[in-house]
Amino acid sequence: MHLDSIPRASERRPMHLTVKSRVRSRVVFVDLIDLSEGGCKIRAKPGFAEVGDRVTMKVGAIHAPLGSIAWVEGSIAGVAFEGAMHPAVIDYLCEGGAVRNDAPRLRRLY
């Protein structure tokens, strides 16, 4: 089964944002590729996470729900949230509301 064919409970929204996260209790900067109420797709250096790892993410002052790595394919991973992210928060992030000019710039890992 291809990962894009997995049924989703909510619409995935494309994103292009680097966020600070924690995986295995260490800080990892990841690229947020897409986002939905129930999870997201992220990219970082290969080997940054394994299936079942707990992950937290923060964009500015916004914390995503606690999640776990559902699948890993090279440098891409899927995160399943334990709770749901509110649709208004997703809209805010998609509109670039969490990225401010005075915020420190995050670096890419690859």
CORKAUR-V235838 format. One record per helix or strand. SS is the DSSP state (A for helix, B for strand). FROM is the first residue (numbers start at 0). TO is the last residue. If there is no record, write none. Layout:
BEGIN
SS/FROM/TO, SS/FROM/TO
END
This chain:
BEGIN
A/2/4, B/12/22, B/25/34, B/38/42, B/53/58, B/61/62, B/66/72, B/75/80, A/86/93
END
